[in-house]
Amino acid sequence: MTEEQNVSPDMENPIPGGETGEERQDAAGMGDSTIFEKAASTAGAAADSLRRGELMGDAAVDPEANSDDRLIALLSYASQIFIPLIMPLIVLISESSKKRPFQRYHAVQSLALSLAFMGVFAAAGVGATIASFVPFIGWAVGFAAICLTPILYMMGVIAMIYYGYQAYQGKRFAIPGLTTFLKDQGWIE
């Protein structure tokens, strides 16, 4: 075989130009970049960081964030405890947020985090309601739901306060799993 030809590991025929089969797949966009594989790797990375106790990653201070930007970012998170969804929506609707990327970044992230918490609570409520129709098991699930709901709510409150504090410090950070999803959707930069 000449230097210009290379045998692909998955094929018996030589490939002209020295390209392997994997390089051709990656160049064509068919390699490890299917949407399902990306989602699985993102979910796996997020689960790993949460297991390690990391509530955020890629934290960096944004030098362009002024004191107003930091305050609005703090309020975007902290207001979710008492009045969910309102503050981030106001920030996103306002004309000034288009000029202030730091505010927009944290408003989108806090809105998505709040919606994720609401989705988890709704799914747990539906699951507990369905399980309540099964004798004994339903009662145990209902009792566990009643006991765990305040704990889960406090975890959400602590997370919102923590993220708000970090935003007030002028940091842009990634919430494991959530920020990657938001970036893939093009909602944040």
C-alpha positions as CSV (number, residue, x, y, z in Angstrom):
1,M,0.0,0.0,0.0
2,T,1.3,3.5,-0.8
3,E,1.7,6.4,1.7
4,E,-1.3,8.1,0.1
5,Q,-3.7,5.2,1.0
6,N,-4.7,4.1,4.4
7,V,-6.7,1.1,5.5
8,S,-9.8,2.1,7.5
9,P,-10.3,0.1,10.7
10,D,-14.0,-0.5,9.8
11,M,-13.4,-1.3,6.1
12,E,-11.2,-3.6,4.2
13,N,-10.8,-1.3,1.2
14,P,-8.1,1.4,1.2
15,I,-9.2,5.0,1.4
16,P,-7.5,7.4,-1.0
17,G,-5.9,10.5,0.5
18,G,-5.0,8.9,3.9
19,E,-8.3,9.6,5.6
20,T,-9.6,7.0,8.0
21,G,-13.2,6.1,8.2
22,E,-13.6,8.0,11.5
23,E,-12.1,11.2,10.1
24,R,-14.5,11.0,7.2
25,Q,-17.5,10.5,9.5
26,D,-16.4,13.4,11.7
27,A,-15.9,15.6,8.6
28,A,-19.3,14.7,7.4
29,G,-20.8,15.4,10.8
30,M,-21.8,11.8,11.3
31,G,-19.2,10.9,14.0
32,D,-20.0,11.2,17.7
33,S,-22.1,14.2,17.2
34,T,-25.6,12.9,17.0
35,I,-28.1,14.8,19.0
36,F,-28.8,11.8,21.3
37,E,-25.1,11.3,22.0
38,K,-24.6,15.0,22.8
39,A,-27.6,14.9,25.2
40,A,-26.3,11.8,26.9
41,S,-22.8,13.2,27.3
42,T,-24.2,16.5,28.6
43,A,-26.5,14.7,31.1
44,G,-23.6,12.5,32.2
45,A,-21.3,15.4,32.7
46,A,-24.0,17.3,34.6
47,A,-24.7,14.3,36.8
48,D,-20.9,13.8,37.5
49,S,-20.5,17.4,38.6
50,L,-23.6,17.3,40.8
51,R,-22.2,14.1,42.4
52,R,-19.0,15.9,43.2
53,G,-21.0,18.6,44.9
54,E,-20.4,21.3,42.3
55,L,-23.3,23.7,42.0
56,M,-21.6,25.7,39.2
57,G,-18.7,25.5,36.8
58,D,-16.7,27.7,34.5
59,A,-17.1,30.7,36.9
60,A,-15.4,33.8,35.6
61,V,-15.7,37.4,36.6
62,D,-17.2,39.5,33.9
63,P,-15.2,42.8,33.7
64,E,-18.0,44.6,31.9
65,A,-20.6,44.0,34.6
66,N,-21.3,47.2,36.6
67,S,-23.0,47.4,39.9
68,D,-26.5,47.8,38.3
69,D,-25.9,44.6,36.3
70,R,-24.8,42.7,39.3
71,L,-27.8,43.9,41.4
72,I,-30.3,43.0,38.6
73,A,-28.6,39.5,38.3
74,L,-28.9,39.0,42.0
75,L,-32.6,40.0,42.0
76,S,-33.3,37.7,39.0
77,Y,-32.3,34.7,41.2
78,A,-33.4,35.9,44.7
79,S,-36.9,37.0,43.6
80,Q,-37.6,33.5,42.4
81,I,-38.1,32.5,46.0
82,F,-41.1,34.8,46.6
83,I,-42.4,35.7,43.2
84,P,-41.4,33.1,40.6
85,L,-40.8,34.1,37.0
86,I,-41.6,37.8,37.3
87,M,-38.2,39.5,37.6
88,P,-36.4,37.5,34.9
89,L,-39.3,38.2,32.5
90,I,-39.2,41.9,33.3
91,V,-35.5,41.9,32.6
92,L,-35.9,40.0,29.3
93,I,-38.7,42.2,28.1
94,S,-37.0,45.5,29.0
95,E,-35.2,47.4,26.3
96,S,-32.1,47.8,28.4
97,S,-31.4,44.1,28.6
98,K,-30.6,44.0,24.9
99,K,-27.7,46.3,25.7
100,R,-26.6,44.5,28.9
101,P,-25.6,40.9,28.2
102,F,-24.7,40.1,31.8
103,Q,-28.2,40.9,32.9
104,R,-29.7,38.9,30.1
105,Y,-27.5,35.9,30.7
106,H,-28.5,35.6,34.4
107,A,-32.2,36.4,33.7
108,V,-32.4,33.6,31.2
109,Q,-30.5,31.2,33.5
110,S,-32.6,32.0,36.6
111,L,-35.8,31.7,34.6
112,A,-34.8,28.3,33.2
113,L,-33.7,27.1,36.7
114,S,-37.1,28.2,38.2
115,L,-39.0,26.4,35.4
116,A,-36.9,23.3,36.0
117,F,-37.7,23.4,39.7
118,M,-41.4,23.8,38.8
119,G,-41.3,20.9,36.4
120,V,-39.7,18.6,39.0
121,F,-42.3,19.6,41.6
122,A,-45.2,19.1,39.0
123,A,-43.8,15.7,38.0
124,A,-43.5,14.6,41.6
125,G,-47.0,15.8,42.3
126,V,-48.4,13.9,39.4
127,G,-46.5,10.8,40.4
128,A,-47.6,11.0,44.0
129,T,-51.2,11.5,42.9
130,I,-51.1,8.5,40.6
131,A,-49.4,6.4,43.4
132,S,-52.1,7.5,45.9
133,F,-54.6,5.2,44.2
134,V,-52.6,2.1,45.2
135,P,-53.3,1.0,48.8
136,F,-50.4,1.2,51.3
137,I,-47.8,2.1,48.6
138,G,-49.7,5.2,47.8
139,W,-50.0,6.2,51.4
140,A,-46.2,5.7,51.8
141,V,-45.5,7.7,48.7
142,G,-47.8,10.4,49.9
143,F,-46.2,10.5,53.3
144,A,-42.7,10.7,51.7
145,A,-43.9,13.5,49.4
146,I,-45.2,15.5,52.4
147,C,-42.0,15.0,54.3
148,L,-39.6,15.7,51.4
149,T,-41.4,18.7,49.8
150,P,-40.1,21.2,52.4
151,I,-36.6,19.8,52.1
152,L,-36.6,20.1,48.4
153,Y,-38.0,23.6,48.5
154,M,-35.3,24.7,50.9
155,M,-32.7,23.2,48.6
156,G,-34.1,25.3,45.8
157,V,-34.1,28.4,48.0
158,I,-30.4,27.8,48.9
159,A,-29.5,27.2,45.3
160,M,-31.2,30.5,44.2
161,I,-29.5,32.5,47.0
162,Y,-26.1,30.9,46.2
163,Y,-26.5,31.7,42.5
164,G,-27.7,35.2,43.2
165,Y,-24.7,35.8,45.5
166,Q,-22.3,34.5,42.8
167,A,-24.0,36.7,40.2
168,Y,-23.7,39.7,42.5
169,Q,-20.0,39.0,42.7
170,G,-19.9,39.7,38.9
171,K,-19.4,36.1,37.9
172,R,-20.8,34.3,34.8
173,F,-21.1,30.7,35.7
174,A,-22.5,27.5,34.3
175,I,-25.2,25.5,36.1
176,P,-24.4,21.9,35.4
177,G,-26.6,20.6,32.6
178,L,-28.9,23.6,32.4
179,T,-26.4,26.2,31.0
180,T,-25.3,23.7,28.3
181,F,-28.9,23.1,27.3
182,L,-29.5,26.9,27.1
183,K,-26.4,27.4,25.0
184,D,-27.4,24.5,22.7
185,Q,-30.8,26.2,22.2
186,G,-29.1,29.6,21.5
187,W,-30.9,31.3,24.4
188,I,-27.6,32.4,26.0
189,E,-24.2,33.1,24.6
